[in-house]
């Protein structure tokens, strides 16, 4: 199966939504008349807050946790793209990127780590029919990788080979692979994405 022994796969899903989920007001919550003539207030479990206060608090939490932003594979990749078919040469194909970003990869899955960008760093259009395919990163920094596969599944890895991540395996699907390279902390780092059909 594609993804690799050390890769973490999360279920197919759309990119995390932008904006904030404010929760659900239960039926037993009470909304008294407005205290400021503009916005009604909500009393829930003995607490009284205006809707403006609830909205401001929710936006502040989202800003601190990075929930207001998410990976968006519909955006053009920052460092380019390539179309490859099985048996491609040269193998490995390489692309230079700058790893890092401001979005916590854990927003995709609790098993993903590192800070990544909103737009993909690189995009692979793979022709399919190959027996195996691997996507990895080399860098002098400690990097992570996040890949959104053609079926919508997310694959993440950290430290497959030393501090370098890798995902991949047998029977890769044809289609679009969007690739993000993350770092730990707010610093960015030069990195090389490599795509290969050779054993890793």
MARBA-3410 file (N, C-alpha, C, O; in Angstrom, 1 decimal):
200
0.8,-1.2,0.0,0.0,0.0,0.0,0.9,1.2,0.0,2.0,1.3,0.6 ~ 0.4,2.3,-0.7,1.2,3.5,-0.8,1.1,4.2,0.6,0.1,4.2,1.3 ~ 2.2,4.9,0.9,2.2,5.7,2.2,3.4,5.3,3.0,4.0,6.2,3.6 ~ 3.8,4.1,3.1,5.0,3.6,3.8,4.7,3.3,5.2,3.7,3.7,5.8 ~ 5.6,2.4,5.8,5.5,1.9,7.1,5.5,3.0,8.2,4.8,3.0,9.2
6.3,4.1,8.0,6.4,5.1,9.0,5.5,6.3,8.7,5.6,7.3,9.4 ~ 4.8,6.3,7.6,3.9,7.4,7.3,2.6,7.3,8.1,2.2,6.2,8.4 ~ 2.0,8.4,8.4,0.8,8.4,9.1,-0.3,8.8,8.1,-0.1,9.8,7.4 ~ -1.3,8.0,7.9,-2.4,8.3,7.0,-3.6,8.7,7.7,-4.0,8.1,8.7 ~ -4.2,9.8,7.3,-5.5,10.2,7.9,-6.6,10.0,6.8,-6.2,10.0,5.6
-7.8,9.9,7.1,-8.9,9.6,6.2,-9.0,10.7,5.1,-8.6,11.8,5.4 ~ -9.5,10.3,4.0,-9.7,11.3,2.9,-10.6,12.4,3.5,-11.6,12.2,4.1 ~ -10.2,13.6,3.2,-11.0,14.8,3.7,-10.7,16.0,2.8,-9.7,16.1,2.2 ~ -11.7,16.9,2.9,-11.4,18.2,2.2,-10.4,19.0,3.0,-10.2,18.7,4.2 ~ -9.8,20.0,2.4,-8.9,20.8,3.2,-9.7,21.4,4.4,-10.8,21.7,4.3
-9.0,21.5,5.6,-9.7,22.0,6.7,-10.3,23.4,6.4,-9.7,24.2,5.7 ~ -11.5,23.6,6.9,-12.3,24.8,6.5,-11.7,26.0,7.2,-11.1,26.0,8.2 ~ -11.8,27.1,6.5,-11.4,28.4,7.0,-12.5,28.9,7.9,-13.7,28.5,7.7 ~ -12.1,29.7,8.8,-13.1,30.3,9.7,-13.2,29.6,11.0,-12.3,28.7,11.3 ~ -14.1,29.9,11.8,-14.2,29.4,13.2,-15.5,28.7,13.4,-16.6,29.2,13.0
-15.5,27.6,14.1,-16.7,26.9,14.5,-17.1,27.4,15.8,-16.3,27.2,16.8 ~ -18.2,28.1,15.9,-18.5,28.8,17.2,-19.3,27.8,18.1,-19.6,28.2,19.3 ~ -19.5,26.6,17.7,-20.3,25.7,18.6,-21.8,25.8,18.3,-22.2,26.5,17.5 ~ -22.5,25.0,19.1,-23.9,24.9,18.9,-24.6,25.4,20.2,-24.2,25.0,21.3 ~ -25.5,26.3,20.0,-26.3,26.8,21.2,-27.4,25.8,21.4,-28.2,25.5,20.6
-27.4,25.1,22.6,-28.4,24.1,22.9,-29.7,24.7,23.1,-29.9,25.9,23.3 ~ -30.8,23.9,23.0,-32.1,24.4,23.0,-32.5,25.0,24.4,-33.3,25.9,24.5 ~ -31.7,24.6,25.4,-32.0,25.2,26.7,-31.3,26.5,27.0,-31.4,27.0,28.1 ~ -30.5,26.9,26.1,-29.8,28.2,26.2,-30.9,29.3,26.1,-31.9,29.2,25.4 ~ -30.7,30.4,26.8,-31.7,31.5,26.8,-31.1,32.7,26.3,-30.0,33.1,26.6
-31.8,33.4,25.3,-31.3,34.6,24.7,-32.2,35.8,25.2,-33.3,36.0,24.6 ~ -31.8,36.5,26.2,-32.6,37.6,26.6,-32.5,38.8,25.7,-31.7,38.7,24.7 ~ -33.2,39.8,25.9,-33.1,41.0,25.0,-31.7,41.6,25.0,-30.9,41.4,26.0 ~ -31.4,42.3,24.0,-30.0,42.9,23.9,-29.7,43.8,25.0,-30.6,44.6,25.5 ~ -28.5,43.8,25.5,-28.0,44.7,26.5,-27.5,46.0,26.0,-27.4,47.0,26.7
-27.1,46.0,24.7,-26.6,47.2,24.1,-27.5,47.8,22.9,-27.1,48.7,22.2 ~ -28.6,47.2,22.8,-29.5,47.6,21.7,-29.2,47.1,20.3,-29.9,47.4,19.4 ~ -28.1,46.3,20.2,-27.6,45.9,18.9,-27.6,44.4,18.8,-28.0,43.8,17.8 ~ -27.0,43.7,19.8,-26.7,42.3,19.7,-27.3,41.6,20.9,-27.0,42.0,22.0 ~ -28.0,40.5,20.7,-28.6,39.8,21.8,-27.5,39.1,22.6,-26.4,38.9,22.1
-27.7,38.8,23.9,-26.8,38.1,24.7,-27.2,36.6,24.8,-28.4,36.3,24.5 ~ -26.3,35.8,25.3,-26.6,34.4,25.5,-26.3,34.0,26.9,-25.2,34.3,27.4 ~ -27.2,33.4,27.6,-27.0,32.8,28.9,-26.9,31.3,28.7,-27.9,30.7,28.2 ~ -25.8,30.7,29.1,-25.7,29.3,29.0,-24.9,28.8,30.2,-23.8,29.2,30.5 ~ -25.5,27.8,30.9,-24.9,27.2,32.1,-24.6,28.3,33.1,-23.5,28.3,33.7
-25.5,29.3,33.2,-25.2,30.3,34.3,-24.3,31.4,33.9,-24.0,32.3,34.7 ~ -23.8,31.4,32.7,-22.8,32.4,32.2,-23.6,33.4,31.3,-24.4,33.0,30.5 ~ -23.3,34.7,31.4,-23.9,35.7,30.6,-22.8,36.4,29.8,-22.0,37.1,30.3 ~ -22.9,36.3,28.4,-22.0,37.0,27.6,-22.7,37.5,26.4,-23.7,36.9,25.9 ~ -22.3,38.7,25.9,-22.9,39.2,24.6,-22.4,38.3,23.5,-21.3,37.7,23.6
-23.1,38.3,22.4,-22.6,37.6,21.2,-21.3,38.2,20.7,-20.5,37.5,20.1 ~ -21.1,39.5,20.8,-19.8,40.2,20.4,-18.7,39.6,21.2,-17.6,39.4,20.7 ~ -18.9,39.4,22.5,-17.8,38.8,23.4,-17.5,37.4,23.0,-16.4,37.0,22.9 ~ -18.6,36.6,22.7,-18.4,35.2,22.2,-17.6,35.2,20.9,-16.7,34.4,20.8 ~ -18.0,36.0,20.0,-17.3,36.1,18.7,-15.9,36.5,18.8,-15.0,35.9,18.3
-15.6,37.5,19.6,-14.2,38.0,19.8,-13.4,36.9,20.5,-12.2,36.7,20.1 ~ -13.9,36.2,21.5,-13.2,35.2,22.2,-12.9,34.0,21.2,-11.8,33.5,21.2 ~ -13.8,33.7,20.4,-13.6,32.6,19.4,-12.6,32.9,18.4,-11.8,32.1,18.0 ~ -12.6,34.2,17.9,-11.6,34.6,16.9,-10.2,34.6,17.5,-9.2,34.3,16.9 ~ -10.1,35.1,18.8,-8.8,35.1,19.5,-8.3,33.7,19.6,-7.1,33.5,19.4
-9.1,32.7,20.0,-8.6,31.4,20.2,-8.2,30.8,18.8,-7.2,30.2,18.7 ~ -9.0,31.1,17.8,-8.6,30.6,16.4,-7.3,31.2,16.0,-6.5,30.5,15.4 ~ -7.0,32.5,16.2,-5.8,33.1,15.8,-4.6,32.5,16.6,-3.5,32.3,16.0 ~ -4.8,32.2,17.8,-3.7,31.6,18.6,-3.4,30.1,18.2,-2.3,29.7,18.3 ~ -4.4,29.4,17.8,-4.2,28.0,17.6,-4.0,27.7,16.1,-3.8,26.6,15.7
-4.2,28.7,15.2,-4.0,28.5,13.8,-5.2,27.9,13.1,-5.1,27.5,12.0 ~ -6.4,27.9,13.8,-7.5,27.3,13.2,-8.2,28.2,12.1,-9.0,27.7,11.3 ~ -7.8,29.4,12.0,-8.4,30.3,11.0,-7.7,30.1,9.6,-8.2,30.6,8.6 ~ -6.6,29.3,9.6,-6.0,29.0,8.3,-5.9,27.5,8.1,-5.9,26.8,9.1 ~ -5.7,27.1,6.9,-5.6,25.7,6.7,-4.9,25.4,5.3,-4.8,26.3,4.5
-4.5,24.2,5.1,-3.8,23.8,3.9,-4.9,23.9,2.8,-6.0,23.4,2.9 ~ -4.5,24.4,1.7,-5.4,24.6,0.6,-4.8,24.1,-0.7,-4.0,24.8,-1.4 ~ -5.1,22.8,-1.1,-4.5,22.2,-2.2,-5.1,22.8,-3.6,-4.6,22.4,-4.6 ~ -6.0,23.7,-3.5,-6.5,24.3,-4.7,-5.7,25.5,-5.1,-5.8,26.0,-6.2 ~ -4.8,25.9,-4.2,-3.9,27.0,-4.6,-2.7,26.5,-5.5,-2.4,25.3,-5.4
-2.2,27.4,-6.3,-1.0,26.9,-7.1,0.2,26.7,-6.2,0.4,27.4,-5.2 ~ 1.0,25.7,-6.5,2.2,25.4,-5.6,3.2,26.5,-5.7,3.4,27.1,-6.8 ~ 3.8,26.8,-4.6,4.8,27.9,-4.5,6.0,27.7,-5.3,6.5,28.7,-5.9 ~ 6.5,26.5,-5.3,7.8,26.2,-6.0,7.7,25.4,-7.3,8.7,24.8,-7.7 ~ 6.5,25.3,-7.8,6.4,24.6,-9.1,5.7,23.3,-9.1,5.3,22.8,-8.0
5.7,22.6,-10.2,5.1,21.3,-10.4,5.8,20.5,-11.5,6.6,21.1,-12.2 ~ 5.5,19.3,-11.5,6.1,18.4,-12.5,5.1,17.3,-12.8,4.3,16.9,-12.0 ~ 5.1,16.8,-14.1,4.3,15.7,-14.5,5.3,14.5,-14.8,6.2,14.7,-15.6 ~ 5.1,13.4,-14.1,6.0,12.3,-14.3,5.2,11.0,-14.6,4.1,10.8,-14.1 ~ 5.7,10.2,-15.5,5.1,8.9,-15.7,6.1,7.8,-15.2,7.3,8.0,-15.1
5.6,6.6,-15.0,6.5,5.5,-14.6,7.7,5.3,-15.5,7.6,5.5,-16.7 ~ 8.8,5.1,-14.8,10.1,5.0,-15.6,10.7,6.3,-15.9,11.7,6.4,-16.7 ~ 10.3,7.4,-15.2,10.8,8.8,-15.5,12.3,8.8,-15.2,12.9,8.2,-14.3 ~ 12.9,9.7,-16.0,14.4,10.0,-15.8,14.6,11.5,-15.9,13.8,12.2,-16.6 ~ 15.5,12.1,-15.2,16.3,11.4,-14.2,15.5,11.0,-13.0,14.5,11.6,-12.6
16.0,9.9,-12.3,15.4,9.4,-11.1,16.5,9.4,-10.1,17.4,8.6,-10.2 ~ 16.4,10.2,-9.0,15.2,10.9,-8.6,15.1,12.3,-9.3,16.0,12.9,-9.7 ~ 13.8,12.7,-9.4,13.5,14.0,-9.7,13.6,14.9,-8.5,13.2,14.5,-7.4 ~ 14.2,16.1,-8.6,14.4,16.9,-7.4,13.9,18.3,-7.7,13.9,18.8,-8.8 ~ 13.5,19.0,-6.6,13.0,20.3,-6.6,13.4,21.1,-5.4,13.3,20.5,-4.2
13.9,22.3,-5.5,14.4,23.1,-4.4,13.2,23.9,-3.8,12.5,24.5,-4.6 ~ 13.0,23.8,-2.5,12.0,24.6,-1.9,12.5,25.2,-0.6,13.6,24.9,-0.2 ~ 11.7,26.1,0.0,12.0,26.6,1.3,10.9,26.0,2.2,9.7,26.3,2.1 ~ 11.4,25.2,3.2,10.5,24.5,4.1,10.0,25.4,5.2,10.7,26.4,5.6 ~ 8.8,25.2,5.7,8.3,25.9,6.8,7.0,26.7,6.5,6.6,26.8,5.3
6.5,27.3,7.5,5.3,28.1,7.3,4.7,28.5,8.7,5.5,28.5,9.7 ~ 3.5,28.8,8.7,2.8,29.3,10.0,1.7,28.4,10.4,1.1,28.7,11.5 ~ 1.4,27.4,9.7,0.3,26.5,10.0,0.7,25.2,10.6,1.6,24.5,10.1 ~ 0.2,24.8,11.8,0.5,23.6,12.4,0.0,22.4,11.6,-1.2,22.3,11.4 ~ 0.8,21.5,11.2,0.4,20.3,10.4,-0.5,19.4,11.2,-1.3,18.6,10.7
-0.5,19.6,12.6,-1.5,18.8,13.4,-2.9,19.2,13.1,-3.8,18.4,13.5 ~ -3.2,20.3,12.4,-4.5,20.6,12.0,-5.1,19.6,11.0,-6.3,19.5,10.8 ~ -4.2,18.9,10.4,-4.7,17.8,9.4,-4.9,16.5,10.2,-6.0,15.9,10.0 ~ -4.0,16.2,11.1,-4.1,15.0,11.9,-3.2,15.2,13.1,-2.1,15.8,13.0 ~ -3.6,14.7,14.2,-2.8,14.8,15.4,-1.4,14.1,15.3,-0.5,14.4,16.1
-1.3,13.3,14.3,-0.1,12.6,14.1,0.9,13.3,13.2,2.1,13.0,13.1 ~ 0.5,14.4,12.6,1.3,15.2,11.7,2.0,16.3,12.5,1.4,16.8,13.5 ~ 3.2,16.6,12.2,4.0,17.6,13.0,4.7,18.6,12.0,4.8,18.4,10.8 ~ 5.1,19.7,12.6,5.8,20.7,11.9,4.9,21.9,11.5,3.7,21.8,11.5 ~ 5.5,23.0,11.1,4.8,24.1,10.6,4.9,24.2,9.1,6.1,24.1,8.5
3.8,24.3,8.4,3.8,24.3,6.9,3.1,25.5,6.4,2.4,26.2,7.2 ~ 3.2,25.7,5.1,2.5,26.8,4.5,1.1,26.5,4.1,0.6,25.3,4.2 ~ 0.3,27.5,3.7,-1.1,27.3,3.3,-1.1,26.6,1.9,-1.7,25.6,1.7 ~ -0.4,27.2,0.9,-0.4,26.6,-0.4,0.6,25.5,-0.4,1.6,25.5,0.3 ~ 0.4,24.5,-1.3,1.4,23.4,-1.4,2.8,24.0,-1.8,2.9,25.0,-2.5
3.9,23.4,-1.4,5.2,23.8,-1.8,5.5,23.3,-3.2,6.1,24.0,-4.0 ~ 5.0,22.1,-3.5,5.3,21.5,-4.8,4.1,20.5,-5.2,3.4,20.0,-4.3 ~ 3.9,20.3,-6.5,2.9,19.4,-7.0,3.4,18.4,-8.0,4.1,18.8,-8.9 ~ 3.0,17.2,-7.8,3.3,16.1,-8.7,2.1,15.6,-9.4,1.1,15.3,-8.7 ~ 2.1,15.6,-10.7,1.0,14.9,-11.5,1.6,13.6,-11.9,2.6,13.6,-12.8
1.1,12.5,-11.4,1.8,11.2,-11.7,0.9,10.4,-12.6,-0.3,10.3,-12.4 ~ 1.5,9.8,-13.6,0.8,9.1,-14.7,0.2,7.8,-14.2,-0.8,7.3,-14.8 ~ 0.7,7.2,-13.2,0.2,5.9,-12.6,0.7,4.7,-13.4,1.3,4.9,-14.5 ~ 0.4,3.6,-12.9,0.8,2.3,-13.5,2.2,1.9,-13.0,2.7,0.8,-13.4 ~ 2.9,2.7,-12.2,4.2,2.3,-11.7,4.0,1.3,-10.5,2.9,1.2,-9.9
5.1,0.6,-10.2,5.0,-0.4,-9.1,5.2,0.3,-7.7,4.7,-0.2,-6.7 ~ 6.0,1.4,-7.7,6.2,2.0,-6.4,6.6,3.5,-6.7,7.1,3.8,-7.7 ~ 6.4,4.3,-5.7,6.7,5.7,-5.8,7.0,6.3,-4.3,6.3,6.0,-3.4 ~ 8.1,7.0,-4.2,8.4,7.6,-2.9,8.6,9.1,-3.1,9.2,9.6,-4.1 ~ 8.2,9.9,-2.1,8.4,11.3,-2.0,9.0,11.7,-0.7,8.5,11.3,0.4
10.2,12.3,-0.8,11.0,12.6,0.4,11.6,13.9,0.4,11.5,14.7,-0.6 ~ 12.3,14.2,1.5,12.9,15.5,1.6,14.3,15.3,2.2,14.5,14.5,3.1 ~ 15.3,16.1,1.7,16.6,16.2,2.3,16.8,17.7,2.7,16.5,18.6,1.9 ~ 17.5,17.9,3.8,17.8,19.2,4.3,18.8,19.1,5.4,18.9,18.1,6.1 ~ 19.5,20.2,5.7,20.4,20.3,6.8,19.5,20.5,8.1,20.1,20.4,9.2
18.3,20.9,7.9,17.4,21.2,9.1,16.5,20.0,9.3,16.4,19.1,8.5 ~ 15.9,19.9,10.4,14.9,18.9,10.8,13.6,19.2,10.1,12.9,20.2,10.5 ~ 13.2,18.5,9.1,12.0,18.8,8.3,11.0,17.7,8.4,11.3,16.6,8.9 ~ 9.8,18.0,8.0,8.6,17.1,8.0,8.0,17.1,6.6,8.3,18.1,5.9 ~ 7.2,16.1,6.3,6.5,16.1,5.0,5.0,15.8,5.2,4.6,15.0,6.1
4.2,16.5,4.4,2.7,16.3,4.4,2.4,16.2,2.9,2.8,17.0,2.1 ~ 1.7,15.1,2.5,1.3,14.9,1.1,-0.2,14.6,1.1,-0.7,13.8,1.8 ~ -0.9,15.3,0.2,-2.3,15.0,-0.1,-2.3,14.2,-1.4,-1.9,14.7,-2.4 ~ -2.7,13.0,-1.3,-2.7,12.0,-2.4,-3.9,12.2,-3.3,-4.9,12.9,-2.9 ~ -3.9,11.6,-4.5,-5.0,11.8,-5.4,-6.4,11.3,-4.9,-7.4,11.9,-5.3
-6.4,10.4,-3.9,-7.7,9.9,-3.4,-8.2,10.8,-2.2,-9.2,10.5,-1.6 ~ -7.4,11.9,-1.9,-7.8,12.8,-0.9,-7.2,12.4,0.5,-7.4,13.2,1.5 ~ -6.5,11.3,0.6,-5.9,10.9,1.8,-4.7,11.8,2.1,-4.0,12.3,1.2 ~ -4.4,12.1,3.4,-3.2,12.9,3.8,-2.2,11.9,4.4,-2.5,11.0,5.2 ~ -0.9,12.1,4.0,0.2,11.3,4.5,1.2,12.2,5.1,1.6,13.2,4.5
1.7,11.8,6.3,2.6,12.7,7.0,3.8,11.8,7.5,3.6,10.6,7.8 ~ 5.0,12.4,7.6,6.1,11.7,8.1,7.1,12.7,8.7,7.2,13.8,8.3 ~ 7.9,12.1,9.6,9.0,12.9,10.3,10.1,11.9,10.6,9.8,10.8,11.1 ~ 11.3,12.2,10.2,12.5,11.4,10.6,12.5,10.0,10.1,12.8,9.1,10.9 ~ 12.2,9.8,8.9,12.3,8.4,8.3,13.7,8.0,8.2,14.1,6.8,8.5
14.6,8.9,7.7,16.0,8.6,7.6,16.8,9.8,8.3,17.0,10.8,7.7 ~ 17.2,9.5,9.5,17.8,10.6,10.3,16.7,11.7,10.5,15.7,11.4,11.1 ~ 17.0,12.9,10.2,16.0,14.0,10.3,15.2,14.2,9.1,14.4,15.2,9.0 ~ 15.3,13.4,8.0,14.7,13.6,6.8,13.4,12.7,6.7,13.5,11.5,7.0 ~ 12.3,13.3,6.2,11.0,12.5,6.1,10.9,11.9,4.7,11.5,12.2,3.8
10.0,10.9,4.7,9.7,10.2,3.4,8.3,9.5,3.5,7.9,9.0,4.6 ~ 7.5,9.6,2.5,6.3,8.8,2.3,6.3,8.1,1.0,7.1,8.5,0.1 ~ 5.5,7.0,0.9,5.5,6.3,-0.4,5.3,4.8,-0.2,5.1,4.4,0.9 ~ 5.4,4.1,-1.3,5.3,2.7,-1.2,4.8,2.1,-2.6,5.0,2.7,-3.6 ~ 4.2,1.0,-2.5,3.8,0.2,-3.7,2.4,0.7,-4.2,1.6,1.3,-3.4
2.2,0.5,-5.5,0.9,0.7,-6.1,0.4,2.1,-5.9,-0.7,2.3,-5.4 ~ 1.2,3.1,-6.3,0.7,4.5,-6.2,-0.4,4.8,-7.2,-0.4,4.3,-8.3 ~ -1.3,5.6,-6.8,-2.5,6.0,-7.6,-2.0,7.1,-8.6,-1.0,7.8,-8.4 ~ -2.6,7.1,-9.8,-2.4,8.2,-10.8,-3.1,9.4,-10.3,-4.1,9.3,-9.6 ~ -2.5,10.6,-10.6,-3.2,11.8,-10.2,-2.3,12.8,-9.5,-1.1,12.7,-9.6
-2.9,13.7,-8.8,-2.2,14.9,-8.2,-1.8,14.6,-6.8,-2.6,14.2,-6.0 ~ -0.5,14.8,-6.6,0.1,14.7,-5.2,0.5,16.1,-4.8,1.4,16.7,-5.5 ~ -0.1,16.7,-3.8,0.3,18.0,-3.3,1.2,17.8,-2.1,0.9,17.0,-1.2 ~ 2.4,18.5,-2.1,3.4,18.3,-1.1,3.7,19.5,-0.3,3.9,20.6,-0.9 ~ 3.8,19.4,1.0,4.2,20.5,1.9,5.4,20.0,2.7,5.5,18.8,3.1
6.4,20.9,2.9,7.5,20.5,3.7,7.5,21.5,4.9,7.5,22.7,4.8 ~ 7.5,20.8,6.1,7.4,21.6,7.3,8.8,21.7,8.0,9.7,21.0,7.7 ~ 8.8,22.6,9.0,9.9,22.7,9.9,9.4,22.8,11.3,8.2,23.0,11.6 ~ 10.3,22.6,12.3,10.0,22.8,13.7,10.3,24.3,14.0,11.4,24.8,13.7 ~ 9.4,25.0,14.7,9.6,26.4,15.0,9.3,27.3,13.9,8.9,26.8,12.8
9.5,28.6,14.1,9.1,29.6,13.1,10.2,29.8,12.0,9.9,30.5,11.0 ~ 11.4,29.2,12.1,12.4,29.3,11.1,12.1,28.5,9.9,11.5,27.4,9.9 ~ 12.4,29.1,8.7,12.4,28.3,7.5,13.7,27.7,7.2,14.7,28.1,7.8 ~ 13.8,26.8,6.2,15.0,26.1,5.8,15.0,25.7,4.4,14.0,25.3,3.8 ~ 16.2,25.8,3.8,16.3,25.3,2.4,16.1,23.8,2.4,16.7,23.1,3.3
15.4,23.3,1.5,15.2,21.8,1.4,15.1,21.4,0.0,14.8,22.2,-0.9 ~ 15.3,20.1,-0.2,15.1,19.5,-1.6,14.1,18.4,-1.5,14.2,17.4,-0.7 ~ 13.0,18.5,-2.3,12.1,17.4,-2.4,12.6,16.5,-3.5,13.1,16.9,-4.5 ~ 12.6,15.2,-3.2,12.9,14.2,-4.2,11.8,13.2,-4.4,11.1,12.8,-3.5 ~ 11.6,12.8,-5.7,10.6,11.9,-6.1,11.3,10.8,-6.8,12.0,11.0,-7.8
11.1,9.5,-6.3,11.8,8.4,-6.9,11.0,7.1,-7.0,10.0,7.0,-6.2 ~ 11.3,6.2,-7.9,10.7,4.9,-7.9,11.6,3.9,-7.4,11.3,2.7,-7.4 ~ 12.8,4.3,-6.9,13.8,3.3,-6.4,13.4,3.0,-4.9,12.8,3.8,-4.2 ~ 13.8,1.8,-4.5,13.6,1.4,-3.1,14.3,2.4,-2.1,15.3,3.0,-2.4 ~ 13.6,2.6,-1.0,14.1,3.6,0.0,14.2,2.9,1.4,14.6,3.5,2.3
END
